[in-house]
Amino acid sequence: MDEVIAMSVHQQYALDTYRAAQRGEPAPPAPGLHDWAAVRELRDYRRFEAVLAGRPARGRIRLALARLLPAGRRHRAAGC
């Protein structure tokens, strides 16, 4: 039976960096470098899709609107 050898993310990054250096290519980005930016982009995209589908605002946007509007007008706010 063949043995499967798994590499950690850091070992794979080191190997990819070595290969890029041997080929004269730019090094790949470090693991985890753009994770939070990707999470923010996904969140923004899902919010945008919700607006297009006509679903109400949720989360921090709804809380901010609730703080700005008087108590009597909250149920009449557009998109809430």
PDB file of N, CA, C and O in Angstrom:
ATOM      1  N   MET A   1       0.823  -1.177   0.000  1.00  0.00           N
ATOM      2  CA  MET A   1       0.000   0.000   0.000  1.00  0.00           C
ATOM      3  C   MET A   1       0.872   1.247   0.000  1.00  0.00           C
ATOM      4  O   MET A   1       1.909   1.276   0.664  1.00  0.00           O
ATOM      5  N   ASP A   2       0.471   2.263  -0.727  1.00  0.00           N
ATOM      6  CA  ASP A   2       1.218   3.517  -0.766  1.00  0.00           C
ATOM      7  C   ASP A   2       0.912   4.349   0.461  1.00  0.00           C
ATOM      8  O   ASP A   2      -0.231   4.431   0.910  1.00  0.00           O
ATOM      9  N   GLU A   3       1.947   4.959   0.990  1.00  0.00           N
ATOM     10  CA  GLU A   3       1.776   5.810   2.162  1.00  0.00           C
ATOM     11  C   GLU A   3       1.530   7.245   1.702  1.00  0.00           C
ATOM     12  O   GLU A   3       2.251   7.767   0.852  1.00  0.00           O
ATOM     13  N   VAL A   4       0.517   7.870   2.266  1.00  0.00           N
ATOM     14  CA  VAL A   4       0.192   9.250   1.934  1.00  0.00           C
ATOM     15  C   VAL A   4       0.868  10.156   2.946  1.00  0.00           C
ATOM     16  O   VAL A   4       0.687   9.998   4.154  1.00  0.00           O
ATOM     17  N   ILE A   5       1.644  11.100   2.451  1.00  0.00           N
ATOM     18  CA  ILE A   5       2.343  12.032   3.321  1.00  0.00           C
ATOM     19  C   ILE A   5       1.673  13.393   3.174  1.00  0.00           C
ATOM     20  O   ILE A   5       1.608  13.946   2.077  1.00  0.00           O
ATOM     21  N   ALA A   6       1.181  13.921   4.276  1.00  0.00           N
ATOM     22  CA  ALA A   6       0.513  15.220   4.262  1.00  0.00           C
ATOM     23  C   ALA A   6       1.486  16.298   4.720  1.00  0.00           C
ATOM     24  O   ALA A   6       2.287  16.083   5.630  1.00  0.00           O
ATOM     25  N   MET A   7       1.405  17.460   4.079  1.00  0.00           N
ATOM     26  CA  MET A   7       2.243  18.596   4.452  1.00  0.00           C
ATOM     27  C   MET A   7       1.383  19.628   5.164  1.00  0.00           C
ATOM     28  O   MET A   7       0.186  19.761   4.908  1.00  0.00           O
ATOM     29  N   SER A   8       2.030  20.349   6.064  1.00  0.00           N
ATOM     30  CA  SER A   8       1.325  21.463   6.692  1.00  0.00           C
ATOM     31  C   SER A   8       1.285  22.626   5.694  1.00  0.00           C
ATOM     32  O   SER A   8       1.949  22.598   4.658  1.00  0.00           O
ATOM     33  N   VAL A   9       0.511  23.620   6.022  1.00  0.00           N
ATOM     34  CA  VAL A   9       0.397  24.808   5.167  1.00  0.00           C
ATOM     35  C   VAL A   9       1.760  25.487   5.038  1.00  0.00           C
ATOM     36  O   VAL A   9       2.126  25.957   3.961  1.00  0.00           O
ATOM     37  N   HIS A  10       2.494  25.535   6.118  1.00  0.00           N
ATOM     38  CA  HIS A  10       3.791  26.210   6.100  1.00  0.00           C
ATOM     39  C   HIS A  10       4.831  25.414   5.293  1.00  0.00           C
ATOM     40  O   HIS A  10       5.678  26.003   4.620  1.00  0.00           O
ATOM     41  N   GLN A  11       4.768  24.108   5.360  1.00  0.00           N
ATOM     42  CA  GLN A  11       5.677  23.295   4.552  1.00  0.00           C
ATOM     43  C   GLN A  11       5.367  23.466   3.064  1.00  0.00           C
ATOM     44  O   GLN A  11       6.280  23.558   2.243  1.00  0.00           O
ATOM     45  N   GLN A  12       4.080  23.509   2.719  1.00  0.00           N
ATOM     46  CA  GLN A  12       3.696  23.706   1.323  1.00  0.00           C
ATOM     47  C   GLN A  12       4.137  25.083   0.840  1.00  0.00           C
ATOM     48  O   GLN A  12       4.601  25.227  -0.291  1.00  0.00           O
ATOM     49  N   TYR A  13       3.993  26.092   1.692  1.00  0.00           N
ATOM     50  CA  TYR A  13       4.423  27.448   1.334  1.00  0.00           C
ATOM     51  C   TYR A  13       5.932  27.480   1.098  1.00  0.00           C
ATOM     52  O   TYR A  13       6.400  28.090   0.137  1.00  0.00           O
ATOM     53  N   ALA A  14       6.693  26.819   1.980  1.00  0.00           N
ATOM     54  CA  ALA A  14       8.149  26.782   1.813  1.00  0.00           C
ATOM     55  C   ALA A  14       8.524  26.103   0.495  1.00  0.00           C
ATOM     56  O   ALA A  14       9.417  26.572  -0.210  1.00  0.00           O
ATOM     57  N   LEU A  15       7.855  25.011   0.163  1.00  0.00           N
ATOM     58  CA  LEU A  15       8.126  24.312  -1.087  1.00  0.00           C
ATOM     59  C   LEU A  15       7.769  25.183  -2.296  1.00  0.00           C
ATOM     60  O   LEU A  15       8.530  25.255  -3.260  1.00  0.00           O
ATOM     61  N   ASP A  16       6.613  25.840  -2.238  1.00  0.00           N
ATOM     62  CA  ASP A  16       6.200  26.714  -3.342  1.00  0.00           C
ATOM     63  C   ASP A  16       7.149  27.893  -3.511  1.00  0.00           C
ATOM     64  O   ASP A  16       7.445  28.299  -4.635  1.00  0.00           O
ATOM     65  N   THR A  17       7.623  28.442  -2.397  1.00  0.00           N
ATOM     66  CA  THR A  17       8.578  29.558  -2.454  1.00  0.00           C
ATOM     67  C   THR A  17       9.901  29.102  -3.068  1.00  0.00           C
ATOM     68  O   THR A  17      10.500  29.815  -3.873  1.00  0.00           O
ATOM     69  N   TYR A  18      10.348  27.915  -2.681  1.00  0.00           N
ATOM     70  CA  TYR A  18      11.586  27.366  -3.246  1.00  0.00           C
ATOM     71  C   TYR A  18      11.448  27.156  -4.757  1.00  0.00           C
ATOM     72  O   TYR A  18      12.329  27.538  -5.527  1.00  0.00           O
ATOM     73  N   ARG A  19      10.350  26.555  -5.164  1.00  0.00           N
ATOM     74  CA  ARG A  19      10.127  26.309  -6.599  1.00  0.00           C
ATOM     75  C   ARG A  19      10.062  27.610  -7.379  1.00  0.00           C
ATOM     76  O   ARG A  19      10.615  27.709  -8.474  1.00  0.00           O
ATOM     77  N   ALA A  20       9.381  28.623  -6.814  1.00  0.00           N
ATOM     78  CA  ALA A  20       9.281  29.917  -7.498  1.00  0.00           C
ATOM     79  C   ALA A  20      10.665  30.553  -7.643  1.00  0.00           C
ATOM     80  O   ALA A  20      10.977  31.145  -8.676  1.00  0.00           O
ATOM     81  N   ALA A  21      11.485  30.429  -6.610  1.00  0.00           N
ATOM     82  CA  ALA A  21      12.836  30.992  -6.675  1.00  0.00           C
ATOM     83  C   ALA A  21      13.672  30.272  -7.732  1.00  0.00           C
ATOM     84  O   ALA A  21      14.447  30.912  -8.443  1.00  0.00           O
ATOM     85  N   GLN A  22      13.527  28.957  -7.843  1.00  0.00           N
ATOM     86  CA  GLN A  22      14.270  28.185  -8.835  1.00  0.00           C
ATOM     87  C   GLN A  22      13.869  28.555 -10.255  1.00  0.00           C
ATOM     88  O   GLN A  22      14.694  28.511 -11.168  1.00  0.00           O
ATOM     89  N   ARG A  23      12.621  28.915 -10.442  1.00  0.00           N
ATOM     90  CA  ARG A  23      12.098  29.246 -11.775  1.00  0.00           C
ATOM     91  C   ARG A  23      12.186  30.730 -12.086  1.00  0.00           C
ATOM     92  O   ARG A  23      11.874  31.142 -13.203  1.00  0.00           O
ATOM     93  N   GLY A  24      12.607  31.546 -11.116  1.00  0.00           N
ATOM     94  CA  GLY A  24      12.688  32.990 -11.332  1.00  0.00           C
ATOM     95  C   GLY A  24      11.334  33.667 -11.296  1.00  0.00           C
ATOM     96  O   GLY A  24      11.175  34.752 -11.855  1.00  0.00           O
ATOM     97  N   GLU A  25      10.363  33.061 -10.659  1.00  0.00           N
ATOM     98  CA  GLU A  25       9.019  33.619 -10.558  1.00  0.00           C
ATOM     99  C   GLU A  25       8.866  34.331  -9.216  1.00  0.00           C
ATOM    100  O   GLU A  25       9.642  34.090  -8.291  1.00  0.00           O
ATOM    101  N   PRO A  26       7.863  35.211  -9.109  1.00  0.00           N
ATOM    102  CA  PRO A  26       7.645  35.855  -7.804  1.00  0.00           C
ATOM    103  C   PRO A  26       7.123  34.844  -6.782  1.00  0.00           C
ATOM    104  O   PRO A  26       6.431  33.885  -7.126  1.00  0.00           O
ATOM    105  N   ALA A  27       7.469  35.082  -5.531  1.00  0.00           N
ATOM    106  CA  ALA A  27       7.046  34.178  -4.457  1.00  0.00           C
ATOM    107  C   ALA A  27       5.536  34.285  -4.244  1.00  0.00           C
ATOM    108  O   ALA A  27       4.969  35.364  -4.415  1.00  0.00           O
ATOM    109  N   PRO A  28       4.881  33.190  -3.875  1.00  0.00           N
ATOM    110  CA  PRO A  28       3.445  33.240  -3.596  1.00  0.00           C
ATOM    111  C   PRO A  28       3.178  34.008  -2.298  1.00  0.00           C
ATOM    112  O   PRO A  28       4.078  34.152  -1.470  1.00  0.00           O
ATOM    113  N   PRO A  29       1.948  34.502  -2.116  1.00  0.00           N
ATOM    114  CA  PRO A  29       1.653  35.206  -0.865  1.00  0.00           C
ATOM    115  C   PRO A  29       1.709  34.241   0.319  1.00  0.00           C
ATOM    116  O   PRO A  29       1.417  33.053   0.189  1.00  0.00           O
ATOM    117  N   ALA A  30       2.086  34.775   1.458  1.00  0.00           N
ATOM    118  CA  ALA A  30       2.177  33.953   2.667  1.00  0.00           C
ATOM    119  C   ALA A  30       0.792  33.450   3.064  1.00  0.00           C
ATOM    120  O   ALA A  30      -0.202  34.138   2.829  1.00  0.00           O
ATOM    121  N   PRO A  31       0.709  32.268   3.656  1.00  0.00           N
ATOM    122  CA  PRO A  31      -0.595  31.742   4.059  1.00  0.00           C
ATOM    123  C   PRO A  31      -1.233  32.637   5.119  1.00  0.00           C
ATOM    124  O   PRO A  31      -0.585  33.051   6.080  1.00  0.00           O
ATOM    125  N   GLY A  32      -2.513  32.920   4.920  1.00  0.00           N
ATOM    126  CA  GLY A  32      -3.259  33.733   5.861  1.00  0.00           C
ATOM    127  C   GLY A  32      -3.131  35.224   5.649  1.00  0.00           C
ATOM    128  O   GLY A  32      -3.738  36.002   6.385  1.00  0.00           O
ATOM    129  N   LEU A  33      -2.359  35.643   4.663  1.00  0.00           N
ATOM    130  CA  LEU A  33      -2.102  37.065   4.455  1.00  0.00           C
ATOM    131  C   LEU A  33      -3.371  37.825   4.072  1.00  0.00           C
ATOM    132  O   LEU A  33      -3.582  38.947   4.532  1.00  0.00           O
ATOM    133  N   HIS A  34      -4.205  37.230   3.243  1.00  0.00           N
ATOM    134  CA  HIS A  34      -5.396  37.923   2.734  1.00  0.00           C
ATOM    135  C   HIS A  34      -6.697  37.317   3.258  1.00  0.00           C
ATOM    136  O   HIS A  34      -7.756  37.551   2.677  1.00  0.00           O
ATOM    137  N   ASP A  35      -6.640  36.553   4.329  1.00  0.00           N
ATOM    138  CA  ASP A  35      -7.840  35.870   4.828  1.00  0.00           C
ATOM    139  C   ASP A  35      -8.938  36.841   5.245  1.00  0.00           C
ATOM    140  O   ASP A  35     -10.093  36.674   4.852  1.00  0.00           O
ATOM    141  N   TRP A  36      -8.591  37.855   6.038  1.00  0.00           N
ATOM    142  CA  TRP A  36      -9.626  38.772   6.523  1.00  0.00           C
ATOM    143  C   TRP A  36     -10.196  39.613   5.396  1.00  0.00           C
ATOM    144  O   TRP A  36     -11.380  39.949   5.418  1.00  0.00           O
ATOM    145  N   ALA A  37      -9.385  39.958   4.421  1.00  0.00           N
ATOM    146  CA  ALA A  37      -9.900  40.714   3.275  1.00  0.00           C
ATOM    147  C   ALA A  37     -10.901  39.860   2.502  1.00  0.00           C
ATOM    148  O   ALA A  37     -11.924  40.367   2.041  1.00  0.00           O
ATOM    149  N   ALA A  38     -10.614  38.575   2.358  1.00  0.00           N
ATOM    150  CA  ALA A  38     -11.537  37.684   1.661  1.00  0.00           C
ATOM    151  C   ALA A  38     -12.846  37.531   2.437  1.00  0.00           C
ATOM    152  O   ALA A  38     -13.920  37.477   1.838  1.00  0.00           O
ATOM    153  N   VAL A  39     -12.758  37.463   3.754  1.00  0.00           N
ATOM    154  CA  VAL A  39     -13.970  37.352   4.577  1.00  0.00           C
ATOM    155  C   VAL A  39     -14.814  38.607   4.440  1.00  0.00           C
ATOM    156  O   VAL A  39     -16.035  38.522   4.318  1.00  0.00           O
ATOM    157  N   ARG A  40     -14.172  39.784   4.460  1.00  0.00           N
ATOM    158  CA  ARG A  40     -14.915  41.037   4.301  1.00  0.00           C
ATOM    159  C   ARG A  40     -15.574  41.123   2.932  1.00  0.00           C
ATOM    160  O   ARG A  40     -16.718  41.564   2.825  1.00  0.00           O
ATOM    161  N   GLU A  41     -14.866  40.705   1.881  1.00  0.00           N
ATOM    162  CA  GLU A  41     -15.440  40.744   0.542  1.00  0.00           C
ATOM    163  C   GLU A  41     -16.634  39.809   0.428  1.00  0.00           C
ATOM    164  O   GLU A  41     -17.633  40.152  -0.203  1.00  0.00           O
ATOM    165  N   LEU A  42     -16.538  38.636   1.031  1.00  0.00           N
ATOM    166  CA  LEU A  42     -17.667  37.705   1.017  1.00  0.00           C
ATOM    167  C   LEU A  42     -18.863  38.296   1.749  1.00  0.00           C
ATOM    168  O   LEU A  42     -19.992  38.201   1.266  1.00  0.00           O
ATOM    169  N   ARG A  43     -18.632  38.905   2.905  1.00  0.00           N
ATOM    170  CA  ARG A  43     -19.713  39.528   3.667  1.00  0.00           C
ATOM    171  C   ARG A  43     -20.371  40.640   2.853  1.00  0.00           C
ATOM    172  O   ARG A  43     -21.598  40.722   2.796  1.00  0.00           O
ATOM    173  N   ASP A  44     -19.564  41.495   2.222  1.00  0.00           N
ATOM    174  CA  ASP A  44     -20.117  42.576   1.416  1.00  0.00           C
ATOM    175  C   ASP A  44     -20.914  42.040   0.235  1.00  0.00           C
ATOM    176  O   ASP A  44     -21.972  42.572  -0.101  1.00  0.00           O
ATOM    177  N   TYR A  45     -20.405  40.992  -0.392  1.00  0.00           N
ATOM    178  CA  TYR A  45     -21.108  40.400  -1.528  1.00  0.00           C
ATOM    179  C   TYR A  45     -22.462  39.833  -1.096  1.00  0.00           C
ATOM    180  O   TYR A  45     -23.459  40.016  -1.795  1.00  0.00           O
ATOM    181  N   ARG A  46     -22.505  39.144   0.053  1.00  0.00           N
ATOM    182  CA  ARG A  46     -23.765  38.578   0.539  1.00  0.00           C
ATOM    183  C   ARG A  46     -24.753  39.676   0.902  1.00  0.00           C
ATOM    184  O   ARG A  46     -25.952  39.522   0.666  1.00  0.00           O
ATOM    185  N   ARG A  47     -24.279  40.785   1.472  1.00  0.00           N
ATOM    186  CA  ARG A  47     -25.167  41.909   1.770  1.00  0.00           C
ATOM    187  C   ARG A  47     -25.716  42.515   0.487  1.00  0.00           C
ATOM    188  O   ARG A  47     -26.896  42.856   0.412  1.00  0.00           O
ATOM    189  N   PHE A  48     -24.867  42.647  -0.517  1.00  0.00           N
ATOM    190  CA  PHE A  48     -25.296  43.186  -1.804  1.00  0.00           C
ATOM    191  C   PHE A  48     -26.360  42.289  -2.432  1.00  0.00           C
ATOM    192  O   PHE A  48     -27.375  42.782  -2.925  1.00  0.00           O
ATOM    193  N   GLU A  49     -26.135  40.983  -2.417  1.00  0.00           N
ATOM    194  CA  GLU A  49     -27.117  40.039  -2.952  1.00  0.00           C
ATOM    195  C   GLU A  49     -28.441  40.137  -2.192  1.00  0.00           C
ATOM    196  O   GLU A  49     -29.508  40.023  -2.795  1.00  0.00           O
ATOM    197  N   ALA A  50     -28.383  40.346  -0.883  1.00  0.00           N
ATOM    198  CA  ALA A  50     -29.600  40.476  -0.080  1.00  0.00           C
ATOM    199  C   ALA A  50     -30.382  41.713  -0.493  1.00  0.00           C
ATOM    200  O   ALA A  50     -31.610  41.673  -0.564  1.00  0.00           O
ATOM    201  N   VAL A  51     -29.688  42.805  -0.764  1.00  0.00           N
ATOM    202  CA  VAL A  51     -30.366  44.029  -1.197  1.00  0.00           C
ATOM    203  C   VAL A  51     -31.037  43.804  -2.542  1.00  0.00           C
ATOM    204  O   VAL A  51     -32.175  44.226  -2.747  1.00  0.00           O
ATOM    205  N   LEU A  52     -30.345  43.148  -3.452  1.00  0.00           N
ATOM    206  CA  LEU A  52     -30.934  42.887  -4.770  1.00  0.00           C
ATOM    207  C   LEU A  52     -32.156  41.976  -4.674  1.00  0.00           C
ATOM    208  O   LEU A  52     -33.097  42.107  -5.456  1.00  0.00           O
ATOM    209  N   ALA A  53     -32.136  41.054  -3.714  1.00  0.00           N
ATOM    210  CA  ALA A  53     -33.260  40.134  -3.543  1.00  0.00           C
ATOM    211  C   ALA A  53     -34.400  40.773  -2.750  1.00  0.00           C
ATOM    212  O   ALA A  53     -35.463  40.168  -2.606  1.00  0.00           O
ATOM    213  N   GLY A  54     -34.196  41.984  -2.235  1.00  0.00           N
ATOM    214  CA  GLY A  54     -35.242  42.680  -1.511  1.00  0.00           C
ATOM    215  C   GLY A  54     -35.384  42.254  -0.061  1.00  0.00           C
ATOM    216  O   GLY A  54     -36.423  42.498   0.553  1.00  0.00           O
ATOM    217  N   ARG A  55     -34.360  41.623   0.498  1.00  0.00           N
ATOM    218  CA  ARG A  55     -34.430  41.225   1.904  1.00  0.00           C
ATOM    219  C   ARG A  55     -34.034  42.406   2.783  1.00  0.00           C
ATOM    220  O   ARG A  55     -33.254  43.259   2.360  1.00  0.00           O
ATOM    221  N   PRO A  56     -34.560  42.461   3.994  1.00  0.00           N
ATOM    222  CA  PRO A  56     -34.269  43.601   4.867  1.00  0.00           C
ATOM    223  C   PRO A  56     -32.830  43.610   5.375  1.00  0.00           C
ATOM    224  O   PRO A  56     -32.139  42.591   5.364  1.00  0.00           O
ATOM    225  N   ALA A  57     -32.404  44.782   5.815  1.00  0.00           N
ATOM    226  CA  ALA A  57     -31.066  44.929   6.386  1.00  0.00           C
ATOM    227  C   ALA A  57     -30.991  44.156   7.687  1.00  0.00           C
ATOM    228  O   ALA A  57     -31.979  44.050   8.414  1.00  0.00           O
ATOM    229  N   ARG A  58     -29.822  43.619   7.977  1.00  0.00           N
ATOM    230  CA  ARG A  58     -29.623  42.853   9.202  1.00  0.00           C
ATOM    231  C   ARG A  58     -28.346  43.314   9.893  1.00  0.00           C
ATOM    232  O   ARG A  58     -27.542  44.049   9.319  1.00  0.00           O
ATOM    233  N   GLY A  59     -28.178  42.877  11.110  1.00  0.00           N
ATOM    234  CA  GLY A  59     -26.927  43.094  11.829  1.00  0.00           C
ATOM    235  C   GLY A  59     -26.665  44.537  12.184  1.00  0.00           C
ATOM    236  O   GLY A  59     -27.561  45.257  12.622  1.00  0.00           O
ATOM    237  N   ARG A  60     -25.418  44.956  11.988  1.00  0.00           N
ATOM    238  CA  ARG A  60     -25.002  46.288  12.423  1.00  0.00           C
ATOM    239  C   ARG A  60     -25.730  47.398  11.669  1.00  0.00           C
ATOM    240  O   ARG A  60     -25.983  48.459  12.240  1.00  0.00           O
ATOM    241  N   ILE A  61     -26.070  47.178  10.409  1.00  0.00           N
ATOM    242  CA  ILE A  61     -26.777  48.201   9.639  1.00  0.00           C
ATOM    243  C   ILE A  61     -28.150  48.458  10.256  1.00  0.00           C
ATOM    244  O   ILE A  61     -28.557  49.608  10.423  1.00  0.00           O
ATOM    245  N   ARG A  62     -28.855  47.391  10.589  1.00  0.00           N
ATOM    246  CA  ARG A  62     -30.176  47.539  11.193  1.00  0.00           C
ATOM    247  C   ARG A  62     -30.071  48.216  12.558  1.00  0.00           C
ATOM    248  O   ARG A  62     -30.901  49.065  12.884  1.00  0.00           O
ATOM    249  N   LEU A  63     -29.079  47.861  13.354  1.00  0.00           N
ATOM    250  CA  LEU A  63     -28.903  48.499  14.660  1.00  0.00           C
ATOM    251  C   LEU A  63     -28.597  49.986  14.517  1.00  0.00           C
ATOM    252  O   LEU A  63     -29.106  50.799  15.289  1.00  0.00           O
ATOM    253  N   ALA A  64     -27.775  50.347  13.542  1.00  0.00           N
ATOM    254  CA  ALA A  64     -27.449  51.758  13.316  1.00  0.00           C
ATOM    255  C   ALA A  64     -28.693  52.530  12.898  1.00  0.00           C
ATOM    256  O   ALA A  64     -28.909  53.650  13.360  1.00  0.00           O
ATOM    257  N   LEU A  65     -29.512  51.944  12.031  1.00  0.00           N
ATOM    258  CA  LEU A  65     -30.753  52.604  11.626  1.00  0.00           C
ATOM    259  C   LEU A  65     -31.702  52.755  12.806  1.00  0.00           C
ATOM    260  O   LEU A  65     -32.376  53.777  12.934  1.00  0.00           O
ATOM    261  N   ALA A  66     -31.759  51.758  13.658  1.00  0.00           N
ATOM    262  CA  ALA A  66     -32.638  51.817  14.823  1.00  0.00           C
ATOM    263  C   ALA A  66     -32.212  52.928  15.774  1.00  0.00           C
ATOM    264  O   ALA A  66     -33.064  53.564  16.394  1.00  0.00           O
ATOM    265  N   ARG A  67     -30.917  53.170  15.900  1.00  0.00           N
ATOM    266  CA  ARG A  67     -30.446  54.244  16.772  1.00  0.00           C
ATOM    267  C   ARG A  67     -30.753  55.616  16.193  1.00  0.00           C
ATOM    268  O   ARG A  67     -31.011  56.561  16.939  1.00  0.00           O
ATOM    269  N   LEU A  68     -30.729  55.733  14.874  1.00  0.00           N
ATOM    270  CA  LEU A  68     -30.928  57.033  14.234  1.00  0.00           C
ATOM    271  C   LEU A  68     -32.392  57.439  14.143  1.00  0.00           C
ATOM    272  O   LEU A  68     -32.706  58.627  14.224  1.00  0.00           O
ATOM    273  N   LEU A  69     -33.279  56.488  13.977  1.00  0.00           N
ATOM    274  CA  LEU A  69     -34.696  56.805  13.786  1.00  0.00           C
ATOM    275  C   LEU A  69     -35.420  56.883  15.117  1.00  0.00           C
ATOM    276  O   LEU A  69     -35.110  56.128  16.039  1.00  0.00           O
ATOM    277  N   PRO A  70     -36.382  57.789  15.228  1.00  0.00           N
ATOM    278  CA  PRO A  70     -37.193  57.841  16.448  1.00  0.00           C
ATOM    279  C   PRO A  70     -37.970  56.536  16.626  1.00  0.00           C
ATOM    280  O   PRO A  70     -38.212  55.819  15.655  1.00  0.00           O
ATOM    281  N   ALA A  71     -38.357  56.231  17.854  1.00  0.00           N
ATOM    282  CA  ALA A  71     -39.023  54.961  18.164  1.00  0.00           C
ATOM    283  C   ALA A  71     -40.311  54.772  17.365  1.00  0.00           C
ATOM    284  O   ALA A  71     -40.622  53.647  16.973  1.00  0.00           O
ATOM    285  N   GLY A  72     -41.047  55.814  17.121  1.00  0.00           N
ATOM    286  CA  GLY A  72     -42.321  55.686  16.399  1.00  0.00           C
ATOM    287  C   GLY A  72     -42.167  55.413  14.913  1.00  0.00           C
ATOM    288  O   GLY A  72     -43.088  54.892  14.283  1.00  0.00           O
ATOM    289  N   ARG A  73     -41.026  55.754  14.344  1.00  0.00           N
ATOM    290  CA  ARG A  73     -40.843  55.606  12.897  1.00  0.00           C
ATOM    291  C   ARG A  73     -40.066  54.361  12.521  1.00  0.00           C
ATOM    292  O   ARG A  73     -39.911  54.093  11.330  1.00  0.00           O
ATOM    293  N   ARG A  74     -39.578  53.598  13.458  1.00  0.00           N
ATOM    294  CA  ARG A  74     -38.714  52.459  13.158  1.00  0.00           C
ATOM    295  C   ARG A  74     -39.383  51.435  12.270  1.00  0.00           C
ATOM    296  O   ARG A  74     -38.742  50.876  11.380  1.00  0.00           O
ATOM    297  N   HIS A  75     -40.667  51.177  12.494  1.00  0.00           N
ATOM    298  CA  HIS A  75     -41.322  50.141  11.699  1.00  0.00           C
ATOM    299  C   HIS A  75     -41.612  50.606  10.280  1.00  0.00           C
ATOM    300  O   HIS A  75     -41.946  49.784   9.428  1.00  0.00           O
ATOM    301  N   ARG A  76     -41.493  51.914  10.000  1.00  0.00           N
ATOM    302  CA  ARG A  76     -41.788  52.417   8.652  1.00  0.00           C
ATOM    303  C   ARG A  76     -40.528  52.664   7.823  1.00  0.00           C
ATOM    304  O   ARG A  76     -40.630  53.090   6.673  1.00  0.00           O
ATOM    305  N   ALA A  77     -39.369  52.413   8.368  1.00  0.00           N
ATOM    306  CA  ALA A  77     -38.116  52.685   7.656  1.00  0.00           C
ATOM    307  C   ALA A  77     -37.990  51.754   6.443  1.00  0.00           C
ATOM    308  O   ALA A  77     -38.301  50.565   6.520  1.00  0.00           O
ATOM    309  N   ALA A  78     -37.535  52.315   5.340  1.00  0.00           N
ATOM    310  CA  ALA A  78     -37.370  51.539   4.109  1.00  0.00           C
ATOM    311  C   ALA A  78     -36.289  50.490   4.290  1.00  0.00           C
ATOM    312  O   ALA A  78     -35.206  50.785   4.795  1.00  0.00           O
ATOM    313  N   GLY A  79     -36.582  49.276   3.881  1.00  0.00           N
ATOM    314  CA  GLY A  79     -35.604  48.198   3.917  1.00  0.00           C
ATOM    315  C   GLY A  79     -35.428  47.545   5.265  1.00  0.00           C
ATOM    316  O   GLY A  79     -34.573  46.672   5.412  1.00  0.00           O
ATOM    317  N   CYS A  80     -36.201  47.935   6.249  1.00  0.00           N
ATOM    318  CA  CYS A  80     -36.057  47.309   7.574  1.00  0.00           C
ATOM    319  C   CYS A  80     -37.270  46.467   7.919  1.00  0.00           C
ATOM    320  O   CYS A  80     -37.321  45.869   8.994  1.00  0.00           O
TER     321      CYS A  80
END
